[in-house]
Amino acid sequence: MQPKRRHIPASRASKLCVLLGLGLAGVLLVTKKLKKRVREDFGAFIEKLLLLPPPQPAPPKAPHPLTALSFALSDLFDVKGYVSGFGHPDWIRTHEAAASTSPVVSVLVEGGATCVGKTVVGEFAFSISGETKHYDTPTNPAAPAHIPGGACSGAAVAVSANLVDFSLGIDTVGGVRAAAGYCGVLGFRSSQGIVSNAGIIPVSSSLDAVGWFARDPNTLRRVGHVILQLPFEAQRNPRQIILADDYLQFSKVPVDRIKQVVIKSAEKLFGRQALKHENLEKYLEAKVPSLKEFCREKANGDDAKLTTSMLLANVMQLLQRHEFLQNHGDWINTVNPSIDPAVYSQLCKTPELTDEVIENLNAVRNQMRVAIGSLLKDDGILVIPTMPSVPPKLGSKEIMSEDYQNRASSLLCVASISGCCQVTVPLGKHDKCPVSVSLIARHGGDRFLLDTVQKMYASLQENSTLMVNPKSSINTISQEESAEIAKEKGNQAFKEKQWQKAIGMYSEAIKLNDENGTYYSNRAAAYLELGSFRQAEADCTKALALDKKNIKAYLRRGTAREMLGNFKEAIDDFSYALVLEPNNKRAALSADRLGKVFLQ
């Protein structure tokens, strides 16, 4: 008989009612019948809780960056007073409640977000299917008859079902990336080690990386900036979009579908010269010499025919098993928990590794990071499929087939072994199931990757729609997406110093979506170039009414007011910009210069 989900104490239920009253997660209703609860939350949540952010600071200080956003946690993150379940009831039974909250959770709450609960993870966060033996498998909102994918399936489902604005997970061998791809949302795996894993149950210490899910690139980026503690910096465009042509063949989704979407988007945004094609298999074979030693150790019978990608997949799997057992082997031997046969076979089907083998595995990992870094440098993006197919059906044998496992592991191991950051980007549907593509940046290039996703997202969605139905037009895209496309055209015109054309495109974006402060601020920049200072001031005022943290709008309005002779108001604008970004040199110099003028 399967264990039931943990009981929700009355005190927590009352807290939840407060949350519902605030309207932060109205669909997460507490009911008496399990079936009703599962239907309402898609089985995403295993435990409801409520962590409220601190009060907003008084003006003129900026509000918290994540104000009004709600989020959920995979059941691996510590929350003070709660037991992290790790996907297994025996783990809950044999562990105490956490004495403190994971720092990454705390920084999100302090940043203004409200945590509403913990979500289901697969057993020991080990599988990439998203199915779970001990709890109900979360229902994939994008394809209900299919697996949700990933060890952090509940977190992906919570975002896909619009239950929360974003959610947290751990990506070891695809826990975030696979789930995002199969549930049709954005999923970001951070560079390994760049975010502290303190207060998180480890799966494989050298492969684990904090990740998060969101439905739109702006939220993904906002959350990323808080988690990564990034200071203000101008966005950078990629100079190279590198398509791994051989790895694109691992996908059973028509290759041209994914490839052409990316090519058309890259050409439109960055020019044809940015596109590059790479045979990743040959490149890694030349750049990761430790694989040859590993291949010699593996060579017996058919194993001698293993490709570079399959050898790398093996390295990932061996590291995952070895480090998992290092972390939890004693607990398994002591408690003797009931383990899903599929997970058990992955954990225990290989003998204990020798020190020499472990040393070689670590050498492969280190060389992979250098190899990917050399390929991408500071301004390159690698394009590969996220997963080898659309999500298999629930209960299907496909996910355990050797072909599926080999393809999936070959794709997922690139970022897992190198430790690089990777983002899953949805590209509509194929056979009524979600399709995605993955973008990878070098280790430490997290900000750059977040900026690139935000830059490319609208164009990728537009071209994906056109690829599915060539007769469709831009009118089939949402007004919000069309507005983003118009904005990007305005940005391009601005770069080419076509100020009037830029104003026209930004005006088009505003017609389509007049609630986006960036559009007004960008149009103001073009007005400034033409000397239309009053129009620029008015646009910036509108932008700030919509977004009080828009530093560029303060700077541009300050410039407009200075040119109009309104020095005191200009000083106020530059001063507000300094409150938001104390290290902003332009604001500091302008405020200082005008202060001297005003005092004369």
N, C-alpha and C positions, 0 to 999 in steps of 0.2 A: 504493500500500500504506500502510495507516495506521500511524503510529508507535506503538510499544509504550509502556506505562507505564514510568516510570523504575525502574531496577533498585534493589532494596533491598540495600545493602551488608550484609555479614555482621555487622559491629559493631552496626548498627541492629537487625538481626534478633534478635541476642542480647539487646539491650536490651528488645525487644518481648517476649521470652520471660519476662524479669523481670516485666514488666507483667502478662502473662497469669497468672504465678504469684500476683501480688497480687490477681487477679480483677477488675481495673479495666476490662478490655475483652476478655473472653475470646473473643468472637466474631470478633475481628480476627486470624485465624490466618494465618500465613505459609505458603503452600503452593507447590508446584512448578508446578502448572497454573493458568494464568490463569483458566480457566472456574470452577474451584473457588473461587478467591479472590473472584471477582466474585459468585458465588452467596452466599458467606458474608458479604461486606460490602456487598452490593447495588451494587457499583461506586462506592461513595461516596468511597473513599480513593484518593488518587493517590500518597501517600507516608506511610509510618509513621515516627514518631519518638517520643521520650519526654522530656518535660520534667517533672521531679518537683518538688513544692513543698518549701519549707524545713521543718525539723523543727518539731513543735508546741511552742509556748511552755510553760514550766513553770507549773503552777497557782500562784496563783489566777488568772493571766491566762487569758482566754478562748481557746479553740482558734481556728484560722483559720476564717473564715466560710464558705469553700467546701470544707472538709475532706471527703474521700471522693468528691468529684465529678470526673468525667472529662469532657474536652471535646476538640473538634477545631477546626481552623482552615480557612477557605476559603483556597485557594492564592494569596492576595494579601497575606497578612501575613508580614512578615519574621521568620525565626527564625535566629539566629546559626549560620552554617555551612551553611545550606541556601539553595537558589535558589528564589525565589518564581516560579511558572510562568506565571501570568496566562492560563492556558487555552490556551497555544500552545507547541509544542516549539521553535520558532525563538526565542522569548523566552528559554527556558532556555539554549539554545545560545549566545546572545549576551550573557548577563548573568552576573555573578559571584555567588558565595554572599554572603549578607547578613553584614555586619560586626557587626551587633547585632540584638537582638530587639525587635520592635514594643512600645512601652510598654504598650499595652492587653493584649497577651499576657502581658507580665511581671507586670502587676498581678493578673491572674487566677491565675497560678502562685503568686505570693507570697501570694495570698489562700487558698491551700490546694488548688486544683484541679490535676489532672494532665492535661497535654496529650498526646494519643496519636497525632496525625497531621494531615496536611493533606488537604483534600478537594477534589474536582473543581469547577472553575468553568467556565462557558461561555467561549467564545473572547473574550478581552479583557474578560470580565465585561460584555458589551454586550447580550446577548439576554435576554429574559424567559421563554424556553421551557424552559430547563434542558437542552436538547439540545446536544451538542458534536460537532464534526466530527473533532477530533484525538484524542479519547479516547472510551471507551465511555460512553454516556449513563447516568448512575446510574438504577437501577431504583426507581420510586416504590413504597415498601412498602405504601402505602394504596390504590394502584390500579396494579398492575404493567404493564398494557397502555397506560398513559397517561403523558404527560410529567410530570416532577417539578417543572417550572416554576422560574423565577428564575435569575439568573446564578450564585447560590450554591446550586445544586441539591444538590451533594454534601453540604454541611453540613446541609441540611434532611433529606436521606435518612438521614444518620448518626443524627440524633435520632429520626426517625420509626421507624427500624428498631431502636431501643433499643441502638445500638452505643455511644453516649456519652450523658451526662446533658444536655449542652448544647453548642452550637457557635457559632462566630463567622462573620459574613459582612459584606459591604458592600452597602448598599442605595443605588443611584443612581436607578434608575427602577423599582424593584420587586424587586431581587435577593434580598432577604430576605422581603418581604411576599408576593410571588407564590409563592415556593417553599414557604413555611409554609402558605399556603392550599391549595395543591395536594397537599401531603404530609400534611395533617391535624395540624399541630403549631402551637404558639404561635410567632409571629415578631415581634420588636420592632425597629422602626427608631427610633433615638435622634434627638433634635433635631439638625439639621445644625450641625456645628461645636462641639457641646457635649463631644464626646469627640475627643481628638487623633487625627488621621489619620497621624501620624508612623509611619514604618516600614510603610506600607500602599501598594501600588501604586495611584496615583490613576486613576480612570476619568473623572469630571467633577468638578472641584474644588469647585464651588459647589453640587453636588447630592449628592455622596457623604456618607453617614452610616453610622457603625458600627452594626451590628445583631446580634442573637443569637436563637437558637432554643432552645426547651425544650418538654417535654411537659406540664408542670404550672405553674400560676401562681406557686407558692412558689419553685421553682427560677428561673423567669424573673426574679422580683423580687430574690432573693438575688444573682444574677449582676449584675443591674442596679445594685444598691446598691454593689457592689464596683467595677464599671466606671465608674460615675458619681461614686464617692467621696462618697456621701451620708452625712451625719451622722444621728444618731437624731432622729426627729421623729414626732409623732403622725399617724396616717393621717387623710386628709380624704375625705369622700364628695362626689361630684359634686352640684351643685344643679340642673344642667340636662343632660338627655340629648336631644340635638338630632338628629332623624332627617332626613337630606337626602332627602326624598321623591322628587325627580326623579332623583337619582343612584342610588337604589335600583332605579329602572326600567332601569338599564344592565345589570342582572344577568338572565341567562336562567333562573336558578333561580327558582322561584315567589316573587314578591315577598313575599306574605303569610307565607311560611315564615320568612324572615329577620326581617321586620318584627315579626310577632307574638311571636317568641321574645324579641326585645329589649324590646318594650313590656311583656310580662308580667313579665320580670325586673326592669325599671326600676320598674314600679308596685309590685312586691312589696318591693323593697329601699329605694326612695327616695320612693315615693308618686306618685300620678298627676300631681301638680302639677309634678314634675320633667321631664315629657315636653314636648317642643316639636317642631314640624314646620317645616321650612325648605325653600324653593325655592332651592337653592344656586346654580343657574345665574343667576337674577335677582339674587341678592345679590352675587355676584362681578362681574357685569356693572356694577353700580352702584358697587362699591367698588374696582375695579381699572381706573381710567380709561386707563392706558397701553395696555390691550388694544385700545382704539379706534384708536389710532395704528398698532398692530401689524396690526389688521384692514385698515386702509387700505393698508398696504404689501402685504398678502396679496391684496387684492381684485382678482381677475381671473377672469371666468367663474364657475365653480361655487364657487371659493374665497370669493366674496362671501357665500355662504350658510353659512359656518362658524359653528357655535354657540360660545358662550363656553367651554364645556368642551373643544371641539375646538381652539379657539385656544390655550387653556392647554396642551393636549397638544402642540401644535406648538412652543410656547415651550420646553417641557421637552426635546423632541427636538432642537431647534436648539442649545440650551445644551449638551446632552450631546455632540453631534457636534463642536461648536466647541471645547469644552474638552478633549475626548478628543484631537483632532488637535493642539491646542496642546501637550498633554503628550507625545504619542507620534507625531505626524506625521513628524518627522525620522527616527525609527527605522524607521517603515514605508517611507519613501522610500529609506532606505539599505539595509535588509535585504531589502525586497520579499518579505515572507512570503506564503505561500499562505493566503488568507482566504476563509472560507465566503462564497459569493455573497450570502446573506441578510444577513450582517453587513456585507459590502462595500457593498451597495446602501444600507444605512442610513448608513454612514460617508461615502460619496462622492456621494450623489445630489443634494446641494445645493451651490451655489457658495459661495465664501468670503464670510463676512459682513462688512459694512461696519462701521465704528466706530459709526455712527449706529444701526444695527440692534442691535448688541451693547448699546449704552447703553439702548435701549428694552427689550430682553429683561431686563436687570438691573433696570430700573424696574418691570416687571411682577412680577418676583420679590419685590422689596422691598414693593410694594403688597399682594401676596398674603399676605405674612407679617403685615402690619398688619391686613388684612381678616379673616383667620382668628383673629387675636388678639382683635379687637374682637367677633367673633361668640361666641367661647368664653370669653373672659376667664380668670380663674384657676380657675374651678370648672365649666366646661362640657366636655362630650364630644360630638364629632360622630360620627355613625354612617353609614357607607357600606359597600357591598360591597367585598371585597378585589379580586376578579377578576370578569370578566363571565360566566363559566360555570364548570362543573366542568372539570377538566383535559382538554384535547383528547387524542385518542389519539396514540400515537407515530407519527410520519411523516404525520400528518394535515395537510391543506392549510389547515385551519381557522385555525391559529395565524398564518398569513401573510395571511389574508383581511383586506380593508380594514375590514369591520365589526368583527371581533374586535380588530384593532389599535386602532381608534378608541375602542371601549368600554374596553379595558384601559388605554390611555394616559389617557383622561379620568378614570378612577378613580385611577390611580397618581400623576397629576401634582399632585393636591391637596397631599399632604405633600411631594412632591419639590420643587415650586416654592416653597412657603411655608416649607420647612425644618422643619415641625412634626413632633412625634413621633407615631408610629402603631403600633398593635399589631394583628396578625392573630389572631383567636380562632376555633378550629374549632367548627363546629356540627353535628357528625355527618356523615351522608352523604345524597346525592341521586343516584339512578340508580347506586348502588354506588360513588360517587366522593365525596371530601371536599368539604364546603361550609364556608365561613367568613364571618365578618363582620369589619369593621375599625372600631376606635375610635381617634379622633384627639384629641389635646389640643394646646393652644397651644405655640409654640416655648418650650422651657425647662420645660414641664410634665411632664417625664419621670417624676419621682417620683409625681406625682398620677396619671398614667396607669397606672403599675405598680400602685399601690394600688387603682385602680378595677378593673383586671383581676382582681386577687386577690379583690376584694369580689364581683364579678359572676359569676365563672367557674362556680361550682357551680350557680347559678340558671340561667345560660344553658344549661348542659348538661342540666339537668332539663327545662327547657321545650323544648329542641330535641328531646329524646327523645319528649316528649308530642306535639309537632307532627308528627313522622314517623309515629307510631302513636298516635292519640288514645285507644285502648283501653289503652295501656300505663300503668303506674302507677309511683310512685316506687320500687317494689320492683325495677324493671328497671334502676335505676341502681346503680352499685357502692356498696358499704357506705361507702367513703371519701367519695364524693360526697354520699351521704345524711347522713353525719356533718357535712359542711360546711354542708349545708342546715339541719340541726338547730342548729348553732352560730350561724348567721346569725339564726335565729328567737330564739335565746337573747340575742343582741346587741340585737335589736329590743326584746325584753321588758325588758332591762336599761335601755335608753334611756328606756323608758316607766315606769321605776321599779317594775316588776312583779318584785321580786326572787325570789319563790318560783317564779314561772313560768320565769324565766331559769335558775334552778338545775335545774328539771326538763328544760329543753331541753339544757343543757350535759351533764346526766347521760345524756340520750339519745345525744348525740354521743359521749360516752365509751364507752357500750355498743357503739356501732357501730365505733369506732376508739379503742382505749385506749392507742395509742402516740403521740398528739398532745398535747404539753405545753400548747399554747394552750388546749385545752378545760378542763384542770384549773385553769389560771391564771385563766381567765374565771369558772369556777364559784367560785373563791376570792374574786374581787371581789364576787360576789353575796352570798357568805357574810359577808364583811366588813360589807356594808350591813345585814345582819340581826343583826350582833353575834355571829355564830357563829365565834369566833376560832380555836378548835381545829380545826374543820373546814377553815377557810381555810388554816391553817398546814399541815395534812396535804396538802391539794390542791397547795399551792405546792411542797412537798417532792417530791411526785410529778412535778410539772411540771418541776422542775429536774433530776430524775433522767433525764428524757427529753430535756431541752434545757438545757444548762448556760449558755446565752447568753440565757435569757429574763429580760430586765431587769425586766419587769412582775412576774414571779413573785418575784424578790428583793425588790422594793419592797413587794409585798403581804404576803409572809411577814414582812418586817421590821415592817410595820404590825401584823400579827396578834400577833407576839411582843412588841412594845411594849405592846399592850393587855393582854397576858397577864402583863406585868411581867418578861419575860425580856429585859432591856435589853442585856446583852452580846451575845446571839445576834442581837438586832435590829440592833445596831451592825455586826456582821459582815455581815449581809445588805445593809445600805445601803452598806457599804464595797465589797462585791463588785459592786454595781450601779454604783458610781463607777468601778471598774476597767473595766467594760464600756462605760460611757458617762460619761467624765470631766466632761462639761458638764451632767450631769443635776442640775438645781437641787434637785429634790425630795429626791434621795438625799443631796446635800451638806448641805442644811439639816437633814434628819432625823438624819444621822450626827453633825453638829455639836451639835445640841440634845441628843441622847441621850448624847453623850460628856460633856457638862457635867453631866447628871443622874447619870451613872454614876460620875463622879469625886467627887461630893459625899459 
